Amino acid sequence: MGTPSGPIAIASIATQEDADAFREISEEWVTQYFSLEDTERALLADPVGRIVERGGDVLIARDPDGGAALGCVALIAYPGGVVELAKMGVRRAAQGRGIGRQLLTAAIQRARDLGGSRLFLGTSSRLASALYLYEQAGFVRTERSQLPVATDYYPRADILMELM
């Protein structure tokens, strides 16, 4: 894919092509480390109905030269200004260019734009680079009992974090 000549373009999901890119990118990284759960398949099959229409958003990072989708992140809205950051991933071929950092920065701002006052996530100790990125952005580890919502997490999410 090459190095982008300009800043990565990050925008909200707008087309079926965007929805397909969200599913493909998410499936790529999840299956690299884990196996897909049925709840994930349902979410990835209908991001508009399961995320956007419920007050959240999905952001897609695109190469400024060709418009190819390089990464994605979901923001799942809960009542009371709570937002979960989920399914953040960058295509393997595009990793190492700071796209994940740009996506995370955009996601934090978008969560605020959506009225979010608390942002949390679940991740895995197997995802060291993601964990480092989250910590650099100000996320701190928390316990399940301290999460702002009661949620059933994937068993692989052995680290829970909240933005402070």
N, C-alpha and C positions, 0 to 999 in steps of 0.2 A: 504494500500500500504506500510505502514511502513516507517521508516526513512531511507533515503539512506545512504549507508556506505561510499560513496565517493562523489566527486563533480558531480553535474548534468551535463550530456552531452548535449551540445547545438550545433545544426548543421542546415544547410540550408535544406529546403525541397528537398527530393530526390526521393520519391516514391509515389505511389498512397496511400499507407498506411499513409504517412506523410500528404498528402492532406486531407485524411479522418479525421485524428486526428485534423488538423487545423479547419475543419468544425465543428467537434463534440465539441471541447473545446470552440470555439467561440460561437456556438449555446447555449451551456450550460450556459455560464455566461450572454450572452445577454438576453436570455429568463428568467433568474432568476430575472432580473431587468426591462426589457423592452420587446418590441415585435420586431421581425425581420422585417426589411424593405426589399422590393423587391431588391433594389440595393445590400444589404448585401447578400441575398440569391445567387445572381449572382456571387458576388465576392467569396463567400465561396465554390460555386460549381466548380469554375475554378481558383484556386489561381495561377497556373502556367501561364495560358494564360493572366489573368487579373493583375498579379503582377510581377511574375518573368520574363516573356518574355518582359515586358515593362521596365526592368531595376531595379526592386525592388527585394525583397527577403521575404521569410517566414522562420522564425527560429522556430525549434521545440526543446523543452527541454525534455530530456528523463531520466528516472531512470537508473542509471548506473548498477544496478543489473539485471533488467529484460528487459530493453529497452522500457518499457511502456511510451507512450507520456504523459507528465504531464502538459505541458504548451506550449504556442505559442505566437508569435508576428509577425506582418506583417510590412514591410517597403515598402511604395508605392512611387515610384520615379516620380518626375516631372522635367520638363526642368530647366536648370540653377542651378543644384546642390541642389535642394529642395527635401526633403524626409519627408513623413508623417509616423509617427508611428501609427499603427492601430491594432485593434483586439488583444491586449495583454490580455491574460487570463491564469489562472492556474486552473486545475481541482479542484473542491471543496475538494475532498479527499486528495489533495496534498498541500493545502494552509497552510500557517504558517511555512513553511520550508525555506523561503528565495528564492524560485524559481522565483518569480516575479522580485526581485531585480537582480538576476543573468541574467534573460532574458533581463531586461532593459539595464543592462551594456553591454551585448553582442549586443543588437540592436543598441545602440549608436555607438559602434565600427564598426559594420557592415555598418551602414549608412555612416560613414566616408570612409570605404573601397569601398563603391559604388560611392564615389565622392561627397557625400552630404556635403554641407557647411551650410545648414540650416535644422534643424529638428523641426517639429511641430506636434501637436496632438490636438484632440478634446476629451473631456471627460465630465463626468456628475458630478454634485455636489452630486449625490446619491452614487458615488463610492469613499467614503472618503479614504479608504486605498490606492487606486490607486493614488488619488490626492496627498496624503502624499508622496508616493513613487516617483512620478514625481518631486515634489518640492525638495525632498532630492537629486535627481539626477541633479538639476540645471535648471529645466524647470520653467519658469515664465509665469504668466498669461498675455494674450494679447487680443486685440480686433480683431474682424473679419476683420476690415479694415487694420490691421497691419500684417495679415497673408501673407506669401511670395507668395501665389498663391490664385487665386479666386476659391473657392470650395463651393459647397453646402453641408453643414453638416446636419447630422441627427438632427431633432429638439431637441432631448435629450442632445446633446452636448452643454451644457450651459456654459462650461468653455473651452477656447482655450488657448493653451500654446505653448511656443517655448523654445528650449534649448538655454541658453545664455552661 
